[in-house]
Amino acid sequence: MDQSPPTIIRFSGVSVRYGRLTALRDVSLEVPCGSSTAVLGPNGAGKSTLLRTVLGWQPLASGSVSIGDAHPHHARPRLAYVPQRQSVDWDFPITVRGVVDQGRYPSLGILGRAGAADRDLVDAAMQELGILDLADRQIRLLSGGQQQRVFLARAVAQGGDIFLLDEPFSGLDLFGAEELTHILRAWSEQGRTVLAAVHDLTLARSCFSRGVLLDTGLVADGPIEQVLSPANIDAAFRRGRCVHGRAESAAGVGDAP
């Protein structure tokens, strides 16, 4: 009997274009439930675009994306998104608790009022990420690692089971990156589904069990060490080397001249 986990995210022939520019080209892949997956590739490879298609934010030129049995637009409560730190206005006057409270907004009723259960979920999320003692601190006063943990807590408070992280290591110092590595490893052990755009291949190897390697087309996907083989890295970072959207693997034809 097949004991492999069920597919939670499925891309079927997905292409995305920005005007005449192709951001994703005929991408088909499956993300297993409970997996920890790094989305990798050179600048402009389509890493952030792939996350946006999962969220249902990006119109598709062709193909489809499904979450479980649902289209992304009908699966939003399951999805929790952590943006790039560079896209956040850190000077906005809001406290740590105020940011984490935002994770409950999609689940509030017509009146938009948080109840005791919502406050408990927010407290539990801050406790998990080790920032409960920072609840009343302005976010601009935090270190980079603390700021990242605030947005991870907001995602946890949302109550989803699929976490989408856009370049979560970007702008972090060594200590902040180590903190985030420990958090992501713990999430993996807890069976949470994580899909993260990552540009650092070394961090990807240390934090994630699976990889998706893009160069607008799909170069490779699967276990992280297989995805980051020398042949696949060469194909992704030296454009024009993909064969029908996939690289020739080291176990197959081998490196092309």
FIKOL-994711 format. One record per residue: residue number from 1; y negated, z, x negated of N, C-alpha, C in turn. Coordinates in steps of 0.1 Angstrom, whole numbers. Layout:
<nulos>
- pos/n_v/n_w/n_u/ca_v/ca_w/ca_u/c_v/c_w/c_u
- NUM/Y/Z/X/Y/Z/X/Y/Z/X;
...
</nulos>
This chain:
<nulos>
- pos/n_v/n_w/n_u/ca_v/ca_w/ca_u/c_v/c_w/c_u
- 1/12/0/-8/0/0/0/-13/0/-9;
- 2/-23/-8/-5/-35/-9/-13/-43/4/-11;
- 3/-46/11/-22/-53/24/-21/-68/22/-26;
- 4/-72/9/-28/-86/7/-32/-95/11/-20;
- 5/-107/16/-24/-117/20/-14/-122/8/-6;
- 6/-126/10/7/-131/-1/15/-144/-6/10;
- 7/-148/-18/13/-161/-24/9/-172/-18/18;
- 8/-183/-14/12/-194/-8/20/-206/-18/20;
- 9/-207/-26/10/-218/-36/10/-211/-50/6;
- 10/-214/-60/14/-208/-73/11/-219/-84/11;
- 11/-220/-91/0/-229/-103/-1/-220/-116/1;
- 12/-224/-125/9/-216/-137/12/-225/-149/10;
- 13/-224/-155/-2/-232/-168/-4/-247/-166/-3;
- 14/-252/-155/-8/-267/-151/-6/-276/-159/-16;
- 15/-285/-166/-11/-296/-172/-19/-309/-167/-13;
- 16/-319/-164/-23/-332/-160/-19/-342/-168/-27;
- 17/-353/-172/-20/-363/-180/-27/-377/-174/-24;
- 18/-385/-175/-34/-399/-172/-33/-407/-185/-35;
- 19/-410/-192/-24/-415/-205/-25/-405/-215/-31;
- 20/-408/-221/-42/-399/-230/-49/-390/-222/-59;
- 21/-393/-210/-62/-386/-202/-72/-374/-196/-65;
- 22/-362/-198/-72/-350/-192/-67/-348/-179/-74;
- 23/-347/-168/-66/-346/-154/-71/-331/-150/-72;
- 24/-323/-154/-62/-309/-152/-62/-302/-165/-58;
- 25/-291/-169/-64/-285/-181/-61/-270/-179/-58;
- 26/-267/-181/-45/-253/-182/-40/-245/-170/-45;
- 27/-250/-158/-43/-243/-146/-48/-233/-141/-37;
- 28/-221/-139/-41/-210/-133/-33/-204/-122/-41;
- 29/-204/-110/-35/-198/-98/-42/-195/-87/-31;
- 30/-187/-78/-35/-184/-66/-27/-186/-53/-35;
- 31/-193/-44/-28/-195/-31/-35/-186/-21/-28;
- 32/-177/-14/-35/-167/-5/-29/-175/8/-24;
- 33/-170/14/-13/-175/26/-8/-173/37/-19;
- 34/-183/45/-21/-182/56/-31/-183/52/-45;
- 35/-187/40/-48/-188/35/-62/-202/37/-67;
- 36/-203/37/-81/-215/39/-88/-218/26/-96;
- 37/-227/18/-91/-228/4/-96/-242/2/-102;
- 38/-243/-3/-114/-255/-8/-121/-257/-22/-119;
- 39/-269/-26/-114/-273/-40/-113/-281/-44/-125;
- 40/-276/-54/-133/-280/-56/-146/-284/-71/-148;
- 41/-292/-74/-158/-296/-87/-161/-310/-88/-167;
- 42/-314/-99/-173/-327/-101/-179/-338/-100/-169;
- 43/-350/-99/-174/-362/-99/-165/-362/-112/-156;
- 44/-364/-111/-143/-364/-122/-135/-350/-126/-130;
- 45/-340/-118/-133/-326/-122/-129/-323/-119/-115;
- 46/-332/-111/-108/-329/-109/-94/-325/-95/-90;
- 47/-326/-85/-100/-321/-72/-98/-328/-65/-86;
- 48/-341/-64/-86/-348/-58/-75/-347/-66/-62;
- 49/-346/-79/-63/-344/-87/-51/-331/-84/-44;
- 50/-321/-82/-52/-308/-79/-47/-309/-66/-39;
- 51/-316/-55/-44/-317/-43/-36/-325/-46/-23;
- 52/-335/-54/-24/-344/-57/-12/-336/-64/-1;
- 53/-326/-72/-5/-318/-79/5/-308/-69/11;
- 54/-304/-59/4/-295/-48/10/-304/-40/21;
- 55/-316/-38/17/-325/-30/26/-329/-38/38;
- 56/-327/-51/38/-332/-60/49/-346/-64/48;
- 57/-352/-62/36/-367/-64/34/-369/-79/30;
- 58/-359/-86/26/-361/-99/20/-354/-110/28;
- 59/-362/-119/33/-356/-130/41/-346/-138/32;
- 60/-335/-142/37/-325/-150/30/-326/-165/32;
- 61/-325/-173/22/-325/-187/23/-312/-192/29;
- 62/-301/-184/25/-288/-187/30/-279/-175/28;
- 63/-267/-175/35/-258/-164/33/-261/-152/42;
- 64/-254/-141/39/-255/-129/47/-252/-117/38;
- 65/-258/-106/43/-255/-93/37/-251/-83/48;
- 66/-240/-76/46/-236/-66/56/-234/-52/50;
- 67/-236/-42/58/-234/-28/54/-223/-23/63;
- 68/-211/-21/57/-200/-18/66/-197/-29/75;
- 69/-199/-27/88/-198/-37/98/-211/-41/104;
- 70/-222/-37/97/-235/-39/103/-244/-47/94;
- 71/-254/-54/101/-264/-61/93/-274/-51/88;
- 72/-280/-53/77/-289/-43/71/-300/-37/81;
- 73/-305/-46/90/-316/-41/99/-310/-31/109;
- 74/-297/-31/111/-291/-21/120/-284/-10/112;
- 75/-286/-9/99/-279/1/91/-288/9/83;
- 76/-301/9/87/-311/16/78/-309/31/77;
- 77/-304/38/88/-302/53/86/-292/56/75;
- 78/-283/46/71/-273/48/61/-279/46/47;
- 79/-291/40/46/-296/36/33/-308/45/29;
- 80/-307/49/17/-318/58/11/-323/51/-2;
- 81/-336/48/-2/-342/40/-13/-351/48/-22;
- 82/-350/47/-35/-358/53/-45/-366/42/-52;
- 83/-379/41/-51/-386/30/-57/-389/32/-72;
- 84/-394/21/-78/-398/23/-92/-409/33/-93;
- 85/-409/41/-103/-419/51/-105/-433/45/-107;
- 86/-433/33/-113/-446/26/-115/-453/22/-102;
- 87/-445/21/-92/-451/16/-79/-456/28/-70;
- 88/-455/40/-75/-460/52/-68/-474/56/-72;
- 89/-482/59/-63/-496/64/-66/-495/79/-68;
- 90/-493/83/-81/-491/97/-84/-504/105/-83;
- 91/-515/99/-80/-528/106/-78/-530/110/-63;
- 92/-521/104/-54/-522/107/-40/-520/122/-38;
- 93/-529/129/-31/-528/144/-29/-517/148/-20;
- 94/-505/150/-25/-494/154/-17/-485/163/-25;
- 95/-479/173/-19/-471/182/-26/-456/177/-27;
- 96/-448/184/-35/-434/180/-36/-427/181/-22;
- 97/-430/192/-14/-424/193/-1/-429/181/8;
- 98/-441/178/7/-446/167/15/-439/154/13;
- 99/-436/151/0/-428/139/-3/-414/140/2;
- 100/-407/151/0/-393/152/4/-393/152/20;
- 101/-403/158/26/-403/157/41/-403/143/46;
- 102/-408/133/38/-409/119/43/-395/114/45;
- 103/-385/120/38/-371/115/40/-366/117/54;
- 104/-372/127/61/-368/130/75/-375/121/85;
- 105/-386/114/82/-394/106/91/-386/96/99;
- 106/-376/89/93/-369/79/101/-360/85/112;
- 107/-357/98/111/-348/104/120/-355/112/131;
- 108/-368/113/130/-375/122/139/-376/115/153;
- 109/-377/122/163/-378/117/177/-391/111/180;
- 110/-394/108/193/-406/101/197/-418/108/193;
- 111/-418/121/194/-430/130/191/-432/131/176;
- 112/-422/127/168/-423/128/154/-424/142/148;
- 113/-418/151/154/-420/165/150/-407/170/143;
- 114/-408/175/131/-397/180/124/-392/194/130;
- 115/-379/196/132/-374/208/137/-368/217/126;
- 116/-362/227/129/-356/236/120/-345/229/112;
- 117/-337/221/118/-326/214/111/-332/205/101;
- 118/-343/198/104/-350/189/94/-355/197/82;
- 119/-361/209/85/-366/217/74/-354/222/65;
- 120/-343/225/71/-331/230/64/-326/219/55;
- 121/-326/206/60/-321/195/51/-331/193/40;
- 122/-344/194/42/-353/192/31/-352/203/21;
- 123/-350/216/25/-348/227/15/-335/224/7;
- 124/-324/220/14/-312/218/8/-313/207/-3;
- 125/-320/196/0/-322/185/-9/-330/190/-21;
- 126/-340/197/-19/-348/202/-30/-340/212/-39;
- 127/-332/220/-32/-323/229/-40/-313/222/-48;
- 128/-307/211/-42/-297/203/-50/-304/197/-62;
- 129/-316/192/-61/-322/185/-73/-330/195/-81;
- 130/-329/208/-78/-336/218/-87/-351/218/-87;
- 131/-357/215/-75/-371/215/-74/-377/224/-63;
- 132/-368/233/-58/-373/241/-47/-385/250/-51;
- 133/-384/254/-64/-395/263/-69/-408/255/-71;
- 134/-407/241/-70/-419/233/-72/-425/228/-58;
- 135/-420/233/-47/-423/228/-34/-437/226/-31;
- 136/-446/235/-36/-460/235/-33/-468/229/-44;
- 137/-462/224/-54/-469/218/-65/-473/203/-62;
- 138/-485/199/-66/-490/185/-64/-481/176/-73;
- 139/-477/165/-68/-468/156/-76/-474/151/-89;
- 140/-487/150/-89/-494/145/-101/-493/154/-113;
- 141/-490/167/-110/-489/177/-120/-475/179/-126;
- 142/-465/170/-121/-452/171/-126/-449/163/-138;
- 143/-438/166/-145/-434/157/-156/-427/145/-150;
- 144/-425/134/-158/-418/122/-153/-405/125/-147;
- 145/-397/133/-154/-383/137/-149/-384/144/-136;
- 146/-394/154/-134/-395/161/-122/-400/152/-111;
- 147/-409/143/-113/-413/133/-103/-401/125/-98;
- 148/-392/121/-107/-381/113/-103/-372/121/-94;
- 149/-370/134/-98/-361/142/-90/-367/145/-76;
- 150/-380/145/-75/-387/146/-61/-382/134/-52;
- 151/-382/122/-58/-379/110/-50/-364/110/-47;
- 152/-356/115/-57/-341/116/-54/-339/126/-43;
- 153/-347/137/-43/-345/147/-32/-349/141/-19;
- 154/-360/133/-19/-364/126/-6/-353/117/-1;
- 155/-346/110/-10/-335/102/-6/-323/110/0;
- 156/-320/121/-7/-309/130/-2/-313/136/12;
- 157/-326/140/14/-330/145/27/-329/135/38;
- 158/-330/123/35/-329/112/45/-315/113/52;
- 159/-305/117/45/-292/119/51/-283/107/51;
- 160/-287/96/43/-279/84/42/-267/87/33;
- 161/-259/77/32/-247/78/23/-247/66/13;
- 162/-257/58/13/-258/47/3/-272/48/-4;
- 163/-272/50/-17/-285/52/-24/-288/40/-33;
- 164/-300/34/-30/-305/23/-38/-316/27/-47;
- 165/-314/25/-60/-324/30/-70/-329/18/-77;
- 166/-343/17/-78/-349/5/-85/-354/10/-98;
- 167/-348/7/-109/-351/10/-122/-354/25/-124;
- 168/-344/34/-121/-347/48/-120/-350/54/-134;
- 169/-346/48/-145/-348/53/-158/-362/49/-164;
- 170/-368/39/-158/-381/34/-163/-392/44/-164;
- 171/-398/45/-176/-409/55/-178/-405/69/-181;
- 172/-392/72/-182/-387/86/-184/-386/88/-199;
- 173/-389/100/-204/-387/103/-218/-372/107/-219;
- 174/-368/110/-231/-354/113/-234/-348/124/-226;
- 175/-356/135/-224/-351/146/-216/-350/142/-202;
- 176/-359/135/-196/-359/130/-182/-347/121/-180;
- 177/-344/112/-190/-333/103/-189/-320/110/-189;
- 178/-319/121/-197/-307/129/-198/-304/136/-185;
- 179/-315/141/-179/-314/148/-166/-309/139/-156;
- 180/-315/127/-155/-311/117/-145/-296/113/-147;
- 181/-292/111/-160/-278/108/-163/-269/118/-157;
- 182/-272/131/-159/-263/142/-153/-263/141/-138;
- 183/-274/138/-132/-275/138/-117/-266/126/-112;
- 184/-267/114/-118/-260/103/-113/-245/105/-116;
- 185/-241/111/-127/-227/114/-129/-222/123/-118;
- 186/-230/133/-115/-226/143/-104/-224/136/-91;
- 187/-234/127/-88/-233/119/-75/-220/111/-75;
- 188/-217/105/-86/-204/97/-87/-192/105/-84;
- 189/-192/117/-90/-180/126/-88/-180/131/-73;
- 190/-191/131/-66/-191/135/-52/-188/124/-43;
- 191/-186/112/-49/-182/100/-41/-194/93/-33;
- 192/-206/96/-38/-217/89/-31/-218/74/-36;
- 193/-222/65/-28/-223/51/-31/-237/49/-37;
- 194/-238/45/-50/-251/43/-56/-251/28/-62;
- 195/-262/22/-59/-265/8/-64/-279/9/-70;
- 196/-279/7/-84/-292/9/-91/-295/-3/-100;
- 197/-307/-8/-99/-312/-18/-108/-315/-11/-122;
- 198/-309/-16/-133/-310/-9/-146/-312/-20/-156;
- 199/-321/-18/-166/-323/-28/-176/-317/-23/-189;
- 200/-314/-11/-191/-308/-5/-203/-293/-6/-203;
- 201/-287/-14/-211/-272/-16/-210/-265/-3/-215;
- 202/-271/4/-225/-264/16/-230/-264/27/-219;
- 203/-275/29/-212/-275/38/-201/-266/34/-189;
- 204/-265/21/-187/-256/16/-177/-242/20/-180;
- 205/-238/18/-193/-224/22/-197/-221/37/-195;
- 206/-231/45/-197/-229/59/-197/-230/65/-183;
- 207/-236/59/-174/-239/64/-161/-231/58/-149;
- 208/-226/46/-151/-221/39/-139/-207/34/-142;
- 209/-198/34/-132/-185/30/-134/-183/15/-131;
- 210/-192/9/-124/-192/-6/-121/-205/-12/-124;
- 211/-204/-25/-126/-216/-33/-129/-217/-46/-121;
- 212/-229/-51/-119/-231/-64/-113/-241/-70/-123;
- 213/-237/-81/-129/-246/-88/-139/-251/-101/-134;
- 214/-264/-102/-133/-271/-113/-127/-279/-122/-137;
- 215/-280/-134/-134/-290/-143/-140/-294/-153/-129;
- 216/-299/-147/-118/-302/-154/-105/-288/-156/-98;
- 217/-279/-163/-105/-265/-164/-100/-257/-151/-105;
- 218/-246/-150/-100/-237/-139/-104/-229/-142/-116;
- 219/-232/-135/-127/-224/-137/-139/-211/-130/-139;
- 220/-211/-117/-135/-199/-110/-135/-201/-97/-126;
- 221/-190/-92/-120/-190/-79/-113/-177/-73/-115;
- 222/-177/-59/-115/-164/-52/-116/-166/-40/-125;
- 223/-156/-35/-131/-157/-23/-140/-167/-25/-151;
- 224/-175/-15/-154/-187/-17/-162/-184/-23/-176;
- 225/-173/-18/-182/-170/-23/-196/-166/-38/-196;
- 226/-159/-42/-185/-155/-56/-184/-168/-65/-181;
- 227/-177/-60/-173/-189/-67/-169/-197/-69/-182;
- 228/-198/-58/-190/-207/-59/-202/-199/-63/-214;
- 229/-190/-73/-213/-183/-79/-224/-193/-87/-232;
- 230/-191/-90/-245/-200/-98/-252/-202/-112/-246;
- 231/-191/-118/-241/-193/-131/-235/-202/-131/-223;
- 232/-200/-121/-214/-209/-120/-202/-223/-117/-206;
- 233/-225/-108/-215/-239/-105/-219/-246/-117/-225;
- 234/-238/-125/-233/-244/-137/-239/-247/-147/-228;
- 235/-239/-148/-218/-241/-158/-207/-253/-154/-199;
- 236/-255/-141/-196/-266/-136/-188/-280/-137/-195;
- 237/-280/-134/-208/-292/-133/-215/-296/-146/-223;
- 238/-287/-156/-222/-290/-169/-228/-288/-178/-216;
- 239/-299/-182/-209/-299/-189/-197/-292/-203/-198;
- 240/-286/-207/-187/-280/-220/-187/-265/-219/-191;
- 241/-260/-207/-193/-246/-206/-197/-236/-203/-186;
- 242/-241/-201/-174/-232/-198/-163/-225/-210/-158;
- 243/-212/-208/-154/-204/-219/-148/-202/-216/-134;
- 244/-208/-223/-125/-207/-221/-110/-211/-207/-107;
- 245/-222/-201/-114/-226/-188/-111/-219/-177/-118;
- 246/-208/-180/-125/-200/-169/-133/-199/-174/-147;
- 247/-198/-164/-156/-196/-167/-170/-181/-168/-173;
- 248/-178/-176/-183/-164/-176/-188/-162/-163/-195;
- 249/-151/-156/-190/-149/-143/-195/-142/-143/-209;
- 250/-143/-131/-216/-137/-131/-229/-122/-132/-228;
- 251/-117/-128/-217/-102/-128/-215/-98/-142/-210;
- 252/-107/-151/-207/-104/-164/-203/-106/-175/-213;
- 253/-116/-183/-210/-119/-194/-219/-125/-190/-232;
- 254/-134/-179/-231/-140/-173/-243/-154/-178/-244;
- 255/-160/-175/-256/-174/-179/-258/-176/-194/-259;
- 256/-186/-199/-252/-189/-213/-254/-198/-215/-266;
- 257/-198/-226/-272/-206/-228/-284/-221/-229/-280;
</nulos>
